[in-house]
């Protein structure tokens, strides 16, 4: 069997993404044919900064643009280049030159400096494909899908609407199949029967509608957030829905930071990513860990 082609967007070149790609290249070659979205000029800079030779098997899809890499700095140029690399990776998937794409981390402030209106990869994919992409993060031991992502906490309660919840749960089910999913409440004690908030009533109505529609009791909730990630509870559930970003990702990263990945569900292409940032503090110091990236590539292949 021929190995799948995987497009790799290199992320912010002032960060650790390209170092991780180079460190992992030999191992990744055993399971796929990676295509790195970067040009040879920028790669020469990387080679010099890391003091490593670029392997002959390091296949490139050239991305226009040249700028000076400044390790650990936020810059307009690096933000713009990471965007162009990502768009080239999407193009490779759309034209069937790659079966999936894996993204290295971008820096949101650098994107903002470059005049980009997106708050991240998932937001861009959602707007580009005009579909409700779902952000799910985790590893084999635990996956967390986020009902809301990068919005202020004060805005989360107003998003708890019945039809939005129903659509989210149905889209998630379509993406992951017949997995049991624990749905967290929004409030402490999952609202305590309305004493601490009544958003849980809408969430529970949505769960009832969705379970009825799919004909199975797959969505369970609302679960009290402070017990959902305890060892006893996780014995019975691998999949969780968190109502907001930190509710799900703080426990996930406390438990499985190095091995977790990010996957965008409910899209016409397959996209996975590392579950960490640009790590500017260790950029070009040969300290970056590779496990999350390797797992992201393996997961992308698994979704093909």
C-alpha positions as CSV (number, residue, x, y, z in Angstrom):
1,X,0.0,0.0,0.0
2,X,1.2,3.5,-0.8
3,X,1.6,5.9,2.1
4,X,-0.8,8.9,2.3
5,X,0.4,12.4,1.5
6,X,0.0,14.8,4.4
7,X,0.3,18.6,4.0
8,X,2.2,20.2,6.8
9,X,1.6,24.0,7.5
10,X,4.7,25.2,9.3
11,X,3.1,27.6,11.7
12,X,4.9,30.7,13.0
13,X,8.5,30.4,12.0
14,X,9.6,32.5,15.0
15,X,8.4,29.5,17.1
16,X,9.0,25.8,17.6
17,X,6.9,24.3,14.8
18,X,9.6,23.9,12.1
19,X,12.1,22.5,14.7
20,X,9.5,19.9,15.6
21,X,8.9,19.0,12.0
22,X,12.6,18.5,11.3
23,X,13.2,16.5,14.5
24,X,10.3,14.2,13.6
25,X,10.8,13.9,9.9
26,X,12.5,10.5,9.9
27,X,9.8,8.9,12.1
28,X,7.0,10.6,10.1
29,X,8.4,9.3,6.8
30,X,7.6,5.7,8.0
31,X,3.9,6.4,8.1
32,X,3.2,9.0,5.4
33,X,4.6,11.3,2.7
34,X,4.8,14.7,4.4
35,X,4.7,17.9,2.2
36,X,6.0,20.9,4.0
37,X,4.5,24.2,3.1
38,X,7.6,26.4,3.2
39,X,10.0,27.7,0.6
40,X,13.7,26.8,0.3
41,X,14.9,30.3,1.3
42,X,13.2,30.2,4.6
43,X,14.3,26.7,5.2
44,X,17.9,27.7,4.8
45,X,17.5,30.2,7.6
46,X,15.9,27.5,9.7
47,X,18.9,25.2,9.0
48,X,21.4,27.8,10.0
49,X,19.5,28.8,13.2
50,X,19.1,25.2,14.3
51,X,22.5,24.1,13.0
52,X,21.0,21.1,11.2
53,X,21.1,19.8,7.7
54,X,17.8,19.6,5.8
55,X,17.1,16.0,4.7
56,X,16.9,15.4,0.9
57,X,13.6,13.7,1.5
58,X,12.1,17.0,3.0
59,X,9.6,17.6,0.2
60,X,8.4,21.2,-0.1
61,X,5.4,23.0,-1.5
62,X,6.9,26.5,-2.0
63,X,5.2,29.3,-0.2
64,X,5.9,32.9,-1.4
65,X,7.6,35.3,1.0
66,X,11.0,36.0,2.6
67,X,11.6,37.6,6.0
68,X,14.2,37.4,8.7
69,X,13.3,34.8,11.4
70,X,13.6,36.3,14.8
71,X,13.3,33.5,17.4
72,X,10.7,34.2,20.0
73,X,9.4,37.4,18.6
74,X,5.9,38.3,17.6
75,X,5.9,39.8,14.1
76,X,3.6,40.8,11.3
77,X,5.8,39.0,8.7
78,X,5.8,35.7,10.6
79,X,2.1,35.9,11.1
80,X,1.5,36.5,7.4
81,X,3.8,33.7,6.4
82,X,2.1,31.2,8.8
83,X,-1.2,32.1,7.2
84,X,0.1,31.6,3.6
85,X,1.5,28.2,4.7
86,X,-1.8,27.2,6.0
87,X,-3.7,28.3,2.9
88,X,-1.2,26.3,0.7
89,X,-1.9,23.2,2.9
90,X,-5.6,23.7,2.4
91,X,-5.1,24.0,-1.4
92,X,-3.1,20.8,-1.4
93,X,-6.0,19.0,0.2
94,X,-8.6,20.6,-2.1
95,X,-6.7,19.6,-5.2
96,X,-6.2,16.0,-3.8
97,X,-2.4,16.4,-3.7
98,X,-2.7,15.6,0.0
99,X,-5.2,13.5,1.9
100,X,-5.1,15.5,5.1
101,X,-3.3,18.4,6.7
102,X,-1.5,18.9,10.0
103,X,-0.9,22.3,11.4
104,X,2.0,23.6,13.5
105,X,1.1,26.4,15.9
106,X,0.4,30.0,14.9
107,X,0.6,33.1,17.0
108,X,-2.8,34.9,17.2
109,X,-1.3,38.3,17.9
110,X,1.0,37.9,14.9
111,X,-2.1,37.2,12.7
112,X,-3.8,40.3,14.2
113,X,-0.7,42.3,13.3
114,X,-0.9,41.0,9.8
115,X,-4.5,42.2,9.5
116,X,-6.0,38.8,9.5
117,X,-9.6,38.6,10.9
118,X,-9.4,35.0,12.1
119,X,-8.8,34.1,15.8
120,X,-7.2,30.8,14.8
121,X,-7.0,27.8,12.4
122,X,-10.5,26.5,13.2
123,X,-12.1,29.9,12.8
124,X,-10.5,30.3,9.4
125,X,-11.6,26.8,8.3
126,X,-15.2,27.6,9.5
127,X,-15.4,30.7,7.4
128,X,-13.5,29.4,4.4
129,X,-15.7,26.3,4.0
130,X,-18.8,28.0,5.4
131,X,-19.4,25.1,7.7
132,X,-19.7,24.8,11.5
133,X,-16.3,23.2,12.3
134,X,-16.0,21.6,15.7
135,X,-12.8,22.0,17.7
136,X,-12.0,18.8,19.6
137,X,-8.8,18.2,21.5
138,X,-7.4,15.2,23.3
139,X,-5.8,11.8,22.9
140,X,-7.0,8.2,23.1
141,X,-7.6,8.4,26.8
142,X,-9.8,11.6,26.6
143,X,-11.2,13.9,24.0
144,X,-12.9,17.2,24.7
145,X,-15.1,18.9,22.1
146,X,-15.7,22.6,22.7
147,X,-19.2,24.1,22.3
148,X,-17.7,27.6,22.4
149,X,-14.0,28.4,21.7
150,X,-12.3,31.7,21.8
151,X,-14.9,34.0,23.2
152,X,-15.0,35.9,26.5
153,X,-16.5,34.0,29.4
154,X,-19.1,36.7,29.9
155,X,-20.5,35.9,26.4
156,X,-20.8,32.1,26.9
157,X,-24.3,32.0,28.6
158,X,-26.0,33.8,25.7
159,X,-24.8,31.1,23.3
160,X,-26.7,28.4,25.2
161,X,-29.6,28.1,22.8
162,X,-31.6,25.0,22.1
163,X,-31.3,24.8,18.3
164,X,-27.6,25.6,18.4
165,X,-27.0,22.9,21.0
166,X,-29.0,20.3,19.0
167,X,-27.0,21.1,15.8
168,X,-23.7,20.9,17.6
169,X,-24.5,17.5,19.2
170,X,-25.7,16.1,15.9
171,X,-22.7,17.3,14.0
172,X,-20.4,15.9,16.7
173,X,-22.2,12.5,16.5
174,X,-21.9,12.5,12.7
175,X,-18.1,13.1,13.1
176,X,-17.3,10.6,15.9
177,X,-20.0,7.9,15.4
178,X,-21.7,6.0,18.2
179,X,-19.4,7.1,21.1
180,X,-20.9,7.9,24.5
181,X,-20.4,11.6,25.3
182,X,-20.6,13.3,28.7
183,X,-21.9,16.8,28.4
184,X,-20.8,19.3,31.1
185,X,-23.1,21.8,32.6
186,X,-22.2,25.5,32.4
187,X,-22.6,26.5,36.0
188,X,-21.1,25.1,39.3
189,X,-23.0,22.0,40.4
190,X,-24.6,22.0,36.9
191,X,-26.9,24.8,38.1
192,X,-28.2,22.9,41.2
193,X,-31.7,22.6,39.7
194,X,-31.8,26.3,38.8
195,X,-30.4,27.7,42.1
196,X,-27.0,28.6,40.4
197,X,-28.3,29.2,36.9
198,X,-30.8,27.7,34.5
199,X,-28.7,27.2,31.3
200,X,-28.6,23.5,32.1
201,X,-32.3,23.1,31.3
202,X,-31.6,24.1,27.6
203,X,-28.6,21.7,27.5
204,X,-30.7,18.8,28.9
205,X,-33.6,19.5,26.4
206,X,-31.0,19.4,23.5
207,X,-29.6,16.1,24.8
208,X,-33.1,14.6,25.0
209,X,-33.9,15.7,21.4
210,X,-30.6,14.4,20.0
211,X,-30.8,11.1,21.7
212,X,-34.3,10.6,20.4
213,X,-33.3,11.5,16.9
214,X,-30.3,9.1,16.8
215,X,-32.3,6.4,18.6
216,X,-29.7,5.8,21.3
217,X,-28.8,7.2,24.6
218,X,-25.3,8.4,23.6
219,X,-25.3,11.9,25.1
220,X,-25.4,12.1,28.9
221,X,-25.8,15.1,31.0
222,X,-25.6,17.6,32.3
223,X,-22.6,16.5,34.3
224,X,-21.3,18.6,37.2
225,X,-18.1,20.1,35.8
226,X,-15.9,19.6,38.9
227,X,-16.4,15.8,38.9
228,X,-16.4,15.1,35.1
229,X,-12.7,14.6,34.8
230,X,-12.1,12.6,38.0
231,X,-10.5,9.1,37.4
232,X,-13.7,7.3,38.4
233,X,-15.8,9.2,35.9
234,X,-13.3,8.9,33.1
235,X,-13.4,5.1,33.5
236,X,-16.8,5.3,31.7
237,X,-16.3,8.2,29.2
238,X,-13.6,9.0,26.7
239,X,-15.6,11.9,25.0
240,X,-16.7,15.1,26.7
241,X,-18.4,18.3,25.6
242,X,-17.3,21.4,27.5
243,X,-19.4,24.6,27.3
244,X,-16.3,26.9,27.1
245,X,-12.6,26.8,26.4
246,X,-10.9,26.6,29.8
247,X,-13.6,24.3,31.3
248,X,-12.5,21.5,29.0
249,X,-8.9,22.3,28.2
250,X,-7.5,23.1,31.7
251,X,-8.1,19.5,32.9
252,X,-7.1,18.0,29.5
253,X,-3.8,19.8,29.5
254,X,-3.2,19.0,33.2
255,X,-3.6,15.3,32.4
256,X,-2.3,14.9,28.9
257,X,-0.5,18.0,27.7
258,X,2.4,16.4,25.8
259,X,0.4,13.8,23.9
260,X,-2.9,15.7,23.1
261,X,-3.8,16.9,19.6
262,X,-6.4,19.2,18.1
263,X,-8.8,18.0,15.4
264,X,-11.3,20.0,13.3
265,X,-14.4,18.0,12.8
266,X,-17.4,18.5,10.5
267,X,-15.4,19.8,7.5
268,X,-14.8,18.6,3.9
269,X,-11.1,18.1,4.6
270,X,-9.2,16.4,7.5
271,X,-7.2,18.7,9.7
272,X,-5.3,17.9,12.9
273,X,-2.9,20.0,14.9
274,X,-0.5,20.0,17.8
275,X,-2.2,20.9,21.0
276,X,0.3,23.5,22.1
277,X,1.4,27.0,21.2
278,X,4.4,28.6,19.5
279,X,6.6,28.2,22.7
280,X,8.6,31.3,21.8
281,X,10.6,30.9,25.1
282,X,12.3,27.8,23.7
283,X,12.3,28.6,20.0
284,X,15.5,27.4,18.2
285,X,17.0,26.0,21.4
286,X,16.4,22.3,20.4
287,X,14.2,21.8,23.4
288,X,10.8,21.3,21.7
289,X,9.0,18.0,22.3
290,X,7.6,16.1,19.3
291,X,4.9,13.7,20.8
292,X,1.9,16.0,20.1
293,X,2.9,16.5,16.5
294,X,3.5,12.8,15.9
295,X,0.2,12.0,17.4
296,X,-1.5,14.6,15.2
297,X,0.0,13.0,12.1
298,X,-1.1,9.6,13.2
299,X,-4.6,10.9,14.0
300,X,-4.9,12.6,10.6
301,X,-4.0,9.3,8.9
302,X,-6.6,7.5,11.0
303,X,-9.3,9.8,9.8
304,X,-8.5,9.2,6.1
